């Protein structure tokens, strides 16, 4: 763009440099002719996920109605906005929801995530906690919570909720 080169840093940030690497520019590049924020479009492209790459067996699965639509969420059981989202999602129709629990907000997030995962009915336990504040019983089992946290780092998920639509596009925060 205008003799600038796009540089994607290891943390996923987009910056721009000249061809010699003498100058580094941060910020948004706007294509004035086409009235398009080039940086925002590129960031959206870079934050997409390939849904086939997600290990959905590591997520709490809920099928609403036909389940023909897909929503993937990354959530912490102590996240207030995630709790609001859970209440909103109760009324969603014809959608399969995959929730990857990631313990990032407080020390007991790991315990709550493990207890929900190890419950007899994970989806019911998740919904009971998120919508009714019904604490899951203490439980122990093999669980994917640490793997989910690592996957969240790989996808640069630093806040909850983070959602992905069926086409892999990312939605950050509670909507």
Order of alpha helices (4+ residues) and beta strands (2+ residues): beta-beta-beta-beta-beta-alpha-beta-beta-alpha-beta-alpha-alpha-alpha-beta-beta
